[in-house]
Amino acid sequence: MWTTPLDSCPLRPEVLFGIRERDVPTLRSLHAGFVWFVVSANVIAGVWALVARRVPRLRTRSLWWFTVFAELSIFVQVVTGVVLVSAGGLRVEQFHMFYGFVSLITVAILYSYRSHLRGRIHLLYGFGGLFLAGLAIRAMLVASR
């Protein structure tokens, strides 16, 4: 049997993440189910921010904590997908991965524009949250083909 330098590399995904072949179906189920949480959390955060634009008493610190929580869920989803592809050897549609990485970039862009759009921050995060939910839905649809 032939071996490659990568076979003895201590930085292989299955070594880094502790993923074994028997764990792949469980991780895949988690990835498939958690996407609904990502969509729901970002829709709620987006609608909350848009409504808070008109209703000042909804502009609480809880809104921003929930928004951070919703956007961090995207990172969990993308990392889970990366682990599945790298350690689990799964093949997925290229656009599915594209939508995941566009979601990460979108979170970074939203964060970078917050100081420039201080007066319209609720609009930024409101529409941004809805856009992120749309990306997650689109990634689901592409994956189910």
Secondary structure, 3 states (H helix, E strand, C coil): CCCCHHHHCCCCHHHHHCCCHHHHHHHHHHHHHHHHHHHHHHHHHHHHHHHHHHCHHHCCHHHHHHHHHHHHHHHHHHHHHHHHHHHHCCCCCHHHHHHHHHHHHHHHHHHHHCCCCHHHHHHHHHHHHHHHHHHHHHHHHHHCC
